[in-house]
Amino acid sequence: MFSDFLTGTNWLLILSLIFGSAALAVLGDSLGSKYGKKRISLFGLRPKRTSQLITALTGAFTAVGILSVMSVFSQDVRTALFGMKLLRQQMYDLQFQLNRSEENTAEMRASLAEASANLELTGFELDAMKNDKLILEQEKEELEASLKIMREESEQLKHDLKAMKSESIALSANVLLAQGAFEPGLTHEEVIEGLNALKQQVRLNVLSIISNHSFTRLRDIPINFDPEVEASLINELESSDIRQYVRALSGENYTLGENLKISVSLQNGPSVITYRDGEPVYRKFFMNDREASKTTPEEILHVFLRELRNKVINDGILPDPATNNVGTLDGETFFETIEKLSDISTPVIISAIASGDIYTEGPVVIDIIFEE
């Protein structure tokens, strides 16, 4: 540390000041003595006082010279002499800024501590939310399982209720009870005779349907036809110049055990030939590769009959409103057709051929043939 003091000190400036001050002191003393001996008076002073004034001025010049030299060669001296007040003000400002910085630092530390506490609290809340989410998901799964069970039970109840209702219903609404065709040019008596025959067929079918549901043989059931509709229908059939069909449909659902009183509605419209006798109604090609497709003859025939029904309905044949059927294939014919199809092991074309003229009201009566 002493070596740093020796090397860091401006010895040249110090020595210059020492020797310069000594020289000025000697010079002042010499001038004072010289002017004192000569008894010189300045400003009306006595020679002794003049000598003292010269010595004092020399000392003052020495101090001014020292300060001037030090100011020239040292920034610190200049600052100490001329900028101390400014330096002190800057120190006050810096101290004030330091205090402000310390206060801000303290506030930031407090904010940081609060943020850390909030972060920890948020972490706890996040963990709690995750736990709540897991609980809610578990409850959701349990509710979904319960809902699925309730839906299954509801479907089963609906199925059972529907079965009970269907078992208790003696006659459903919109069941086709009978139908007939009326050619143009019929007389009043012929129209009434045809309608009476239709009514008789309705009565027989109603008795048969309700007897099958009730397992009792009924002799008679009241059946009502709207007289106004019937009268209007008679007039229309008498004056018609085209063939018309008349259909009798059940009015509503009738339940067993009631005092049954059946209401029947009559509908009519133009009856035209849709397919003529011997005309192909529908044809479809089947690969009939039962080993590859694992399709049975029964399945092939069911597909063909379903597509046949859709085809004839699109062509204008009226289906049964209750069953959407357009005709029936008796059981004997159905199984004979399956046996014929089972004997064929090559690709086959199945054709439905009209067995007689088929009109708008149906039914669709066909013969099924196979072409290998």
C-alpha positions in Angstrom: 0.0 0.0 0.0 2.9 2.3 0.8 4.4 1.5 -2.6 1.1 2.5 -4.2 1.3 5.8 -2.4 4.9 6.4 -3.6 4.1 5.5 -7.2 0.7 7.2 -7.3 1.8 10.6 -6.0 2.7 13.5 -8.4 6.1 14.2 -6.9 7.1 16.6 -9.7 4.2 18.9 -9.0 4.8 18.8 -5.2 8.5 19.6 -5.6 7.8 22.3 -8.1 5.3 23.9 -5.6 7.8 23.6 -2.7 10.7 25.2 -4.6 8.4 27.8 -6.3 6.9 28.8 -2.9 10.5 29.0 -1.4 11.6 31.2 -4.3 8.7 33.5 -4.0 9.2 33.7 -0.2 12.9 34.6 -0.7 12.0 37.1 -3.4 9.3 38.7 -1.2 11.7 38.9 1.8 14.4 40.4 -0.4 12.0 43.0 -1.9 10.7 43.8 1.5 14.2 44.3 3.0 15.3 46.2 -0.1 12.3 48.6 0.0 12.6 48.9 3.7 16.3 49.9 3.6 15.5 52.5 0.9 12.8 53.9 3.1 10.3 53.7 0.3 6.7 54.6 1.1 3.7 53.2 -0.8 0.2 54.6 -0.5 1.5 57.1 2.1 2.5 54.3 4.5 5.6 54.3 6.6 8.6 52.4 5.2 8.2 49.6 7.8 4.6 49.2 6.9 5.4 49.3 3.2 7.9 46.5 3.7 5.3 44.4 5.6 2.8 45.1 2.8 5.2 43.9 0.1 5.9 40.7 2.2 2.1 40.1 2.6 1.5 40.6 -1.1 4.3 38.2 -2.0 2.7 35.6 0.3 -0.7 36.2 -1.3 0.8 35.9 -4.8 2.5 32.7 -3.6 -0.9 31.2 -2.5 -2.5 32.4 -5.7 0.3 30.8 -7.7 0.1 27.6 -5.8 -3.7 27.4 -6.3 -3.4 28.3 -10.0 -0.7 25.7 -10.7 -2.7 23.0 -8.8 -5.9 24.0 -10.6 -4.1 23.7 -14.0 -2.6 20.3 -13.2 -5.3 18.7 -11.1 -9.0 18.1 -11.9 -9.7 17.3 -8.2 -8.3 20.7 -7.1 -10.4 22.5 -9.6 -13.5 20.5 -8.5 -12.7 21.3 -4.8 -12.2 25.0 -5.4 -14.9 25.8 -8.0 -17.4 22.9 -8.0 -17.8 21.9 -4.4 -21.3 23.3 -4.1 -22.3 21.6 -7.4 -20.6 18.4 -6.2 -22.4 18.6 -2.9 -25.7 19.1 -4.7 -25.0 16.1 -7.0 -24.2 14.1 -3.9 -27.5 15.1 -2.3 -29.3 14.1 -5.6 -27.5 10.8 -5.8 -28.2 10.1 -2.2 -31.9 11.0 -2.8 -32.0 8.7 -5.9 -30.2 6.0 -3.8 -32.9 6.3 -1.1 -35.6 6.1 -3.8 -33.9 3.1 -5.3 -33.7 1.4 -1.9 -37.4 2.2 -1.3 -38.3 0.9 -4.8 -36.2 -2.2 -4.1 -38.0 -2.7 -0.8 -41.3 -2.3 -2.6 -40.3 -4.7 -5.3 -39.1 -7.2 -2.7 -42.4 -6.9 -1.0 -44.3 -7.3 -4.3 -42.1 -10.3 -5.1 -42.8 -11.9 -1.8 -46.5 -11.2 -2.3 -46.3 -12.6 -5.9 -44.5 -15.7 -4.6 -47.2 -16.2 -2.0 -49.9 -15.7 -4.6 -48.1 -18.2 -6.9 -48.0 -20.7 -4.1 -51.7 -20.1 -3.4 -52.4 -20.4 -7.2 -50.5 -23.7 -7.2 -52.6 -24.9 -4.3 -55.8 -23.8 -6.1 -54.6 -25.4 -9.4 -54.0 -28.7 -7.5 -57.4 -28.4 -5.9 -59.0 -27.7 -9.4 -57.2 -30.7 -10.8 -58.6 -32.8 -8.0 -62.1 -31.3 -8.5 -61.8 -32.1 -12.3 -60.9 -35.7 -11.5 -63.9 -35.9 -9.1 -66.2 -34.3 -11.7 -65.0 -36.6 -14.5 -65.6 -39.6 -12.2 -69.1 -38.3 -11.4 -69.7 -37.7 -15.1 -68.7 -41.3 -15.9 -71.0 -42.5 -13.1 -73.9 -40.3 -14.4 -73.3 -41.5 -18.0 -73.4 -45.1 -16.8 -76.6 -44.4 -14.8 -78.1 -42.6 -17.8 -77.3 -45.5 -20.0 -79.0 -47.9 -17.6 -82.0 -45.6 -17.4 -82.2 -45.4 -21.2 -82.1 -49.1 -21.5 -84.8 -49.4 -18.8 -86.8 -46.8 -20.6 -86.5 -48.5 -23.9 -87.5 -51.8 -22.3 -90.5 -50.2 -20.6 -91.5 -48.6 -24.0 -91.1 -52.0 -25.7 -93.2 -53.7 -23.0 -95.8 -50.9 -23.1 -96.0 -51.1 -26.8 -96.3 -54.9 -26.6 -99.1 -54.6 -24.1 -100.9 -52.0 -26.2 -100.5 -54.0 -29.3 -101.8 -57.1 -27.5 -104.8 -55.1 -26.2 -105.6 -53.4 -29.6 -108.2 -55.4 -31.4 -108.0 -53.3 -34.6 -105.4 -50.7 -35.5 -106.0 -47.5 -37.5 -105.6 -47.3 -41.2 -105.8 -51.0 -41.8 -106.9 -51.9 -45.3 -110.1 -53.9 -44.7 -111.3 -54.3 -48.3 -111.0 -52.7 -51.7 -112.7 -53.0 -55.1 -112.7 -51.6 -58.6 -115.6 -49.9 -60.4 -115.6 -49.7 -64.1 -117.0 -46.6 -65.9 -120.6 -46.5 -67.1 -122.2 -48.3 -64.2 -125.8 -47.7 -63.2 -126.9 -46.5 -59.8 -128.0 -50.0 -58.8 -124.7 -51.6 -60.0 -122.7 -49.0 -58.0 -124.8 -49.7 -54.8 -124.4 -53.5 -55.4 -120.6 -53.1 -55.7 -120.4 -51.0 -52.5 -122.6 -53.5 -50.6 -120.3 -56.3 -51.6 -117.3 -54.1 -50.4 -119.1 -53.5 -47.1 -119.8 -57.2 -46.7 -116.1 -57.9 -47.3 -115.2 -55.3 -44.7 -117.6 -56.9 -42.1 -116.0 -60.3 -42.7 -112.5 -59.0 -42.4 -113.3 -57.0 -39.2 -114.9 -60.1 -37.6 -111.9 -62.2 -38.5 -109.3 -59.8 -37.2 -111.0 -59.1 -33.9 -111.8 -62.8 -33.4 -108.2 -63.7 -33.8 -107.2 -61.1 -31.2 -109.9 -62.0 -28.7 -109.8 -65.8 -29.2 -113.5 -65.7 -29.4 -115.8 -66.2 -32.4 -117.9 -63.1 -32.9 -121.1 -63.1 -34.9 -121.5 -59.4 -35.6 -119.9 -56.0 -34.7 -121.5 -52.6 -35.5 -119.7 -51.0 -38.4 -120.4 -47.4 -39.4 -119.9 -45.7 -42.8 -120.3 -42.0 -43.2 -123.6 -41.6 -45.1 -122.6 -38.2 -46.7 -119.2 -39.6 -47.9 -121.0 -42.7 -49.2 -123.6 -40.7 -51.1 -121.0 -38.4 -52.6 -119.0 -41.5 -53.6 -122.0 -43.1 -55.3 -122.6 -40.0 -57.4 -118.9 -39.8 -58.4 -118.8 -43.5 -59.4 -122.0 -43.2 -61.5 -120.7 -40.2 -63.4 -117.1 -41.4 -63.8 -115.8 -42.2 -67.3 -112.7 -43.9 -66.0 -112.0 -47.0 -63.9 -111.8 -46.1 -60.2 -110.8 -48.0 -57.0 -112.5 -47.8 -53.7 -110.6 -48.6 -50.5 -112.1 -49.2 -47.0 -109.8 -48.3 -44.1 -110.3 -48.6 -40.3 -110.8 -45.2 -38.7 -108.8 -45.5 -35.4 -107.3 -48.0 -32.9 -109.9 -50.2 -31.1 -109.1 -51.9 -27.8 -110.4 -55.2 -26.6 -113.0 -55.1 -23.9 -114.6 -52.0 -25.2 -118.1 -51.8 -26.7 -116.7 -52.0 -30.2 -118.2 -49.8 -32.8 -116.0 -49.7 -35.9 -115.9 -46.6 -38.1 -114.7 -47.2 -41.6 -113.5 -44.5 -44.1 -113.9 -44.9 -47.8 -111.2 -43.6 -50.3 -111.3 -43.6 -54.1 -109.2 -42.6 -57.0 -108.3 -43.5 -60.7 -107.4 -47.1 -61.3 -105.0 -47.7 -64.2 -103.0 -50.6 -65.4 -99.5 -50.4 -64.1 -98.2 -53.8 -65.2 -99.9 -56.1 -67.8 -100.2 -59.9 -67.5 -96.8 -61.6 -68.2 -94.9 -58.3 -68.1 -91.6 -58.2 -66.0 -92.2 -56.2 -62.9 -88.6 -56.3 -61.5 -85.4 -58.1 -62.3 -82.1 -58.3 -60.4 -78.8 -60.0 -60.9 -77.2 -61.9 -58.0 -73.7 -63.5 -57.9 -75.2 -66.3 -55.8 -71.7 -67.1 -54.5 -72.7 -68.4 -51.1 -69.2 -69.6 -50.1 -67.7 -66.2 -50.7 -70.5 -63.9 -49.5 -72.0 -66.3 -47.0 -75.5 -65.2 -48.1 -78.3 -67.7 -47.8 -81.1 -68.2 -50.4 -83.5 -66.8 -47.8 -81.5 -63.6 -47.5 -81.3 -63.3 -51.3 -85.1 -63.7 -51.6 -85.8 -61.2 -48.8 -83.6 -58.6 -50.5 -85.3 -59.2 -53.8 -88.8 -58.9 -52.4 -87.9 -55.7 -50.4 -86.5 -54.0 -53.6 -89.5 -55.3 -55.6 -91.8 -53.6 -53.1 -89.9 -50.3 -53.3 -90.0 -50.5 -57.1 -93.7 -51.0 -57.5 -94.5 -48.2 -54.9 -92.4 -45.8 -56.9 -94.3 -46.9 -60.0 -97.6 -45.9 -58.5 -99.0 -49.0 -56.8 -100.8 -48.1 -53.5 -99.5 -49.9 -50.5 -101.4 -51.0 -47.4 -101.2 -47.8 -45.2 -100.8 -49.9 -42.0 -98.1 -52.4 -43.2 -96.7 -50.7 -46.4 -97.2 -54.1 -48.1 -98.3 -54.3 -51.8 -99.1 -58.0 -51.8 -98.4 -61.3 -50.2 -96.4 -64.4 -51.1 -97.9 -67.5 -49.5 -95.7 -69.7 -47.5 -95.8 -72.6 -49.8 -94.7 -70.5 -52.8 -92.0 -68.8 -50.7 -90.4 -72.1 -49.6 -90.7 -73.6 -53.1 -88.8 -70.5 -54.4 -86.1 -70.9 -51.8 -85.6 -74.6 -52.8 -85.3 -73.7 -56.4 -82.7 -71.0 -55.6 -80.8 -73.4 -53.4 -80.3 -75.8 -56.3 -78.7 -73.0 -58.4 -74.9 -72.5 -57.7 -74.1 -70.1 -60.5 -74.9 -66.4 -60.9 -78.6 -65.9 -61.4 -81.1 -63.3 -62.6 -84.3 -63.3 -60.5 -87.4 -61.9 -62.3 -90.8 -61.0 -61.0 -93.5 -61.5 -63.7 -97.0 -60.1 -63.4 -99.6 -62.8 -62.9 -102.5 -61.0 -64.5 -103.0 -57.3 -65.0 -102.0 -55.2 -62.0 -103.8 -51.9 -61.4 -103.1 -48.9 -59.1 -104.8 -50.3 -56.1 -103.0 -53.7 -56.3 -102.4 -56.2 -55.1 -99.2 -57.2 -56.8 -99.5 -60.8 -57.8 -96.3 -62.2 -59.4 -94.6 -65.4 -60.5 -90.9 -65.7 -59.7 -88.5 -67.2 -62.3 -84.8 -67.8 -62.3 -82.3 -67.4 -65.2 -78.9 -68.9 -64.6 
